[in-house]
Amino acid sequence: MPRVIQLVGPTGTGKTSSVYLLHRRLSARGGEHLFIYLNLRIEGSTPFLLFSTLYERLTGHPASRSLSAQEVLRKFLRKLREGGKPALIVLDEVEYHAKGSLSSVIYTLTRLQEMGVDALQVATLFVARSLSWLKLLDPAERSSLGNIVISYPPYTREQLFDILLYRASEAFKEDAAGEDLIQWLADYTYTYMASDVRRALDTLFYAGILAEQDGSSRVTLDHVLKALRNLDAFIAPADVQRLSPYEQVVLYSALKLMEISSKPYVRLSELWEKFLVVSEQVGLDTLSLGEFEDIVQRLVDMGALLTEGPARIAPAPSINLEVVEASLKSLRYSYPWELAGEADASSRL
């Protein structure tokens, strides 16, 4: 195995999971080794903290605070040699401390063979979200990392569907989460969450909790939407009541189209047609296409709409149909469906 490897890819693309999988596969094949994983954002803010954490993971005992960082490193390497086992050291989120005192640590960890450790005995994996962190290093430090880079591209829709379907089968009872629901979440994750499967799994987990609290035997789209609205990781809710009537009609139109189609997005052309119908129903003057597009852009800018080009538009997860509908009604526009009764509402909109 090469002594230094970089794993690079966006959040939620499987970098950390693949490291643990490598560790398990090596162990399953009889490859006895030491495995040490550190998240530098949490456990490596200073050279002393990083080296003392390495030492404690190896020996099970904390390093004395009377020692310097370099002394702790030497003790760690001495214990490593005494153990005689190959070591796999993983440093995750390395970009958070590449600039500053830890850049010299990176250089040190890539040149352990010059400190009396066999290059074949220790493999160091640096995990980062992009290669931009290398710009923070000086030429010698960049050179010490070598050129072996494993890239993790964002998951495709198909991959997201397969992952979510498998994890749902492991976590839920049979048929508790249907394939249509999983496909919806996979589409949404791909389009609006940068294919971050970790966020998708958190959403599915939370939706399952909501379903259980409701006494439901199945996780529904409503549970998923509620989960999206309540998770802090998502876009903050827009203040619907402060939006203009036209902006509220755009949101209402998008939500109704999504409800009818069961897709996580609408097309701009579909939204325009629905907007014209709803505007007339609530008594608003007709706008031009250019004015409509300006409204859509304003909603995107404020975070009320998410978009990936004109083909994929959706309200932020924090916005639901009931809130927008109630806000529109509070404006005291004429609602033809109220005169016709609730039973006829869905057919008119």
C-alpha positions in Angstrom: 0.0 0.0 0.0 1.3 3.5 -0.8 2.5 5.4 2.3 0.4 8.6 1.6 -3.0 8.7 -0.1 -5.4 11.6 -0.4 -9.2 10.9 -0.4 -11.0 13.9 -1.8 -14.7 14.5 -2.3 -17.7 16.6 -1.2 -19.5 15.9 2.1 -21.6 12.7 2.2 -19.9 10.9 -0.7 -18.5 8.0 1.4 -14.9 8.9 2.1 -15.0 8.1 5.8 -17.2 5.0 5.2 -14.7 3.6 2.7 -11.9 4.1 5.2 -13.7 2.0 7.7 -14.6 -0.5 5.1 -10.9 -0.8 4.1 -10.1 -1.4 7.8 -12.7 -4.2 8.1 -11.7 -5.8 4.8 -8.0 -5.9 5.9 -9.0 -7.4 9.2 -11.3 -10.0 7.6 -8.5 -11.1 5.4 -6.1 -11.7 8.3 -4.2 -8.5 7.7 -3.4 -7.6 11.3 -2.8 -3.9 11.7 -3.3 -0.9 13.9 -6.1 1.4 12.8 -6.2 5.0 14.1 -8.8 7.5 12.9 -8.7 11.2 13.8 -11.0 14.0 12.8 -8.7 17.0 12.9 -11.6 19.4 13.3 -12.4 17.8 16.7 -9.2 16.1 17.8 -6.3 17.9 16.1 -6.5 21.6 16.7 -2.9 21.8 17.9 0.2 19.6 17.2 0.3 18.5 20.8 -3.4 17.5 20.8 -2.9 15.6 17.5 0.2 13.6 18.6 -1.2 13.0 22.1 -4.4 11.6 20.6 -2.4 9.3 18.3 -0.4 8.1 21.4 -3.5 7.5 23.4 -5.2 5.6 20.6 -2.2 3.4 20.3 -1.4 2.8 24.0 -4.7 3.4 25.7 -3.0 5.9 28.0 -2.9 9.7 27.8 0.4 11.4 27.1 1.9 13.6 29.9 1.2 17.2 29.4 4.7 18.0 30.6 6.0 16.8 27.3 6.3 18.8 24.1 4.5 17.9 20.9 7.7 16.5 19.4 8.4 14.4 22.5 5.0 12.9 22.3 5.5 12.1 18.7 8.8 10.3 19.4 7.1 8.3 22.2 4.3 7.4 19.7 6.8 6.2 17.1 8.7 4.2 19.6 5.6 2.4 20.7 4.7 1.9 17.0 8.1 0.2 16.4 7.8 -1.9 19.5 4.4 -3.2 18.4 5.8 -4.3 15.1 2.4 -4.1 13.3 1.6 -2.1 10.2 -0.5 1.0 10.9 -3.2 2.7 9.0 -3.6 6.4 10.2 -6.5 8.4 8.9 -6.7 12.2 9.3 -10.1 13.5 8.4 -11.2 17.0 7.6 -7.5 18.0 7.2 -8.3 21.2 5.4 -9.5 22.9 8.6 -6.0 23.1 10.0 -3.8 23.0 6.9 -2.9 26.6 7.3 -0.8 27.3 10.5 1.0 25.1 12.9 -0.5 21.9 11.7 0.9 22.3 8.2 4.3 21.2 9.6 2.6 18.2 11.2 1.3 17.2 7.8 4.8 17.3 6.5 6.1 15.3 9.5 3.5 12.5 9.1 4.3 12.1 5.4 8.0 11.5 6.2 7.9 9.1 9.1 10.4 6.8 7.3 13.1 9.5 7.9 12.3 9.2 11.7 13.1 5.5 11.8 9.7 4.1 10.8 9.6 1.8 7.8 7.7 3.4 5.0 5.8 0.1 4.4 4.8 -0.1 8.0 2.7 3.1 8.1 0.1 4.3 5.6 -1.4 7.8 6.2 -4.7 8.8 4.6 -5.6 12.4 4.4 -9.3 13.1 3.9 -10.5 16.4 2.5 -13.5 17.9 0.7 -11.5 19.3 -2.1 -7.9 19.7 -3.3 -8.0 23.5 -2.6 -6.5 22.8 0.8 -3.2 22.1 -0.9 -2.9 25.8 -1.8 -2.4 26.5 1.9 0.8 24.4 2.1 4.2 25.4 1.0 5.9 23.6 -1.9 7.8 21.1 0.3 4.7 20.1 2.2 2.7 19.7 -1.0 5.5 17.6 -2.5 5.6 15.3 0.6 1.9 14.3 0.0 2.7 12.8 -3.3 0.3 12.5 -6.2 -2.0 9.6 -5.3 -5.5 11.0 -5.1 -8.7 9.1 -4.9 -11.6 11.3 -6.0 -15.1 10.8 -4.7 -17.6 12.3 -7.1 -21.1 13.2 -5.9 -23.5 10.2 -5.9 -25.8 9.8 -8.9 -29.6 9.5 -8.5 -29.3 5.7 -9.1 -26.6 5.3 -6.5 -28.6 7.4 -4.0 -31.7 5.3 -4.6 -29.8 2.0 -4.1 -28.1 3.3 -0.9 -31.3 4.6 0.6 -33.3 1.5 -0.4 -30.7 -0.8 1.2 -30.5 1.2 4.4 -34.3 1.4 4.6 -34.5 -2.3 4.3 -32.1 -2.7 7.2 -33.8 -0.1 9.4 -37.5 -0.5 8.7 -40.0 -3.3 8.6 -40.8 -4.7 5.2 -42.8 -2.2 3.1 -42.6 0.5 5.7 -40.9 2.8 3.2 -42.0 2.3 -0.4 -39.8 2.6 -3.4 -41.7 5.7 -4.6 -40.8 7.4 -1.4 -37.2 6.4 -1.6 -37.1 7.6 -5.2 -38.5 10.9 -4.2 -35.9 11.4 -1.5 -33.1 10.3 -3.8 -34.2 12.8 -6.4 -34.5 15.6 -3.8 -31.0 14.7 -2.4 -29.4 14.7 -5.8 -31.1 18.0 -6.9 -31.1 20.1 -3.7 -28.7 18.5 -1.2 -25.6 18.1 -3.4 -26.0 14.3 -3.3 -25.1 14.3 0.4 -26.3 10.8 1.4 -25.6 11.5 5.1 -28.3 14.2 5.1 -30.6 12.0 3.2 -30.2 9.2 5.7 -30.7 11.6 8.6 -33.9 12.8 7.0 -35.2 9.2 6.5 -34.3 8.3 10.1 -36.2 11.3 11.4 -39.1 10.6 9.1 -39.3 7.1 10.6 -39.5 8.6 14.1 -42.3 10.9 13.0 -44.2 8.0 11.5 -43.8 6.0 14.7 -45.0 8.9 16.8 -48.1 9.1 14.5 -48.8 5.4 15.0 -48.3 4.9 11.2 -47.1 1.6 9.9 -45.6 3.4 6.8 -43.3 6.3 6.3 -45.1 8.7 4.0 -44.0 11.7 2.0 -45.6 14.0 4.6 -43.3 12.5 7.2 -40.3 13.2 5.0 -41.4 16.7 4.3 -41.9 17.3 8.1 -38.4 15.9 8.7 -36.9 18.3 6.1 -38.7 21.2 7.7 -37.4 20.4 11.2 -33.8 19.5 10.5 -31.5 22.4 11.3 -29.2 21.6 8.4 -31.7 22.9 5.9 -32.5 26.3 4.6 -34.2 28.5 7.2 -37.9 29.1 6.7 -38.9 32.2 4.8 -41.3 34.6 6.5 -44.2 33.8 4.2 -46.5 36.5 5.5 -44.0 39.2 4.6 -43.9 38.1 1.0 -45.9 39.9 -1.6 -49.2 38.3 -2.8 -47.5 37.4 -6.1 -44.6 35.7 -4.3 -47.0 33.8 -2.2 -48.9 32.7 -5.3 -45.7 31.4 -6.9 -44.9 29.3 -3.8 -48.5 28.1 -3.6 -48.5 27.1 -7.2 -45.2 25.2 -6.8 -46.5 23.3 -3.7 -49.7 22.3 -5.4 -47.9 21.0 -8.5 -45.6 19.0 -6.3 -48.5 17.6 -4.4 -50.2 16.5 -7.6 -47.2 15.0 -9.3 -45.4 13.5 -6.2 -42.1 14.8 -7.6 -39.6 16.8 -5.5 -39.5 19.6 -8.1 -41.5 21.5 -10.8 -40.5 22.9 -14.2 -40.5 26.6 -14.8 -43.0 26.3 -17.7 -45.4 24.3 -15.5 -45.0 26.8 -12.7 -45.8 29.7 -15.0 -49.0 28.1 -16.3 -50.1 27.3 -12.7 -49.2 30.8 -11.6 -51.5 32.3 -14.2 -54.5 30.1 -13.1 -54.0 30.8 -9.4 -53.5 34.5 -9.9 -56.8 34.8 -11.7 -58.6 32.8 -9.0 -57.4 35.0 -6.2 -58.1 38.2 -8.1 -54.6 39.4 -9.0 -53.7 41.2 -12.2 -51.9 39.1 -14.8 -48.2 39.6 -14.9 -45.9 39.2 -17.9 -43.5 36.2 -18.1 -40.6 38.5 -17.4 -42.2 39.8 -14.2 -43.0 36.3 -13.2 -39.3 35.2 -13.7 -38.2 38.2 -11.6 -40.4 37.0 -8.8 -39.0 33.5 -9.0 -35.5 34.9 -8.9 -36.3 37.0 -5.8 -37.6 33.9 -4.0 -34.5 32.0 -5.0 -32.3 34.8 -3.6 -34.1 34.8 -0.3 -34.0 31.0 0.1 -37.7 30.4 -0.3 -37.2 28.5 -3.6 -34.4 26.1 -4.4 -33.4 25.7 -8.0 -31.2 23.8 -10.3 -31.9 25.6 -13.6 -35.3 26.1 -15.1 -36.0 22.4 -15.1 -35.9 21.9 -11.3 -37.6 24.3 -8.9 -38.9 23.5 -5.4 -40.0 25.4 -2.3 -37.6 25.2 0.6 -38.4 22.3 2.9 -39.4 24.7 5.7 -42.4 25.9 3.6 -45.6 23.9 3.5 -48.8 24.3 1.6 -51.0 25.0 4.7 -48.8 27.9 5.8 -48.9 29.5 2.3 -52.6 28.9 1.8 -53.4 30.4 5.2 -51.3 33.4 4.5 -53.0 34.0 1.1 -56.4 33.7 2.7 -55.4 36.3 5.4 -54.8 38.8 2.5 -58.6 38.7 2.0 -58.5 38.0 -1.7 -61.6 36.4 -3.3 -61.2 32.6 -3.2 -63.7 31.0 -5.7 -63.1 27.6 -4.1 -64.4 28.8 -0.7 -67.7 29.5 -2.3 -67.8 26.1 -3.9 -66.8 24.3 -0.7 -63.8 22.4 0.4 -64.7 19.3 -1.7 -64.2 21.2 -4.9 -61.0 23.0 -3.8 -58.5 20.5 -5.2 -60.1 20.4 -8.6 -60.1 24.2 -9.0 -56.4 24.4 -8.0 
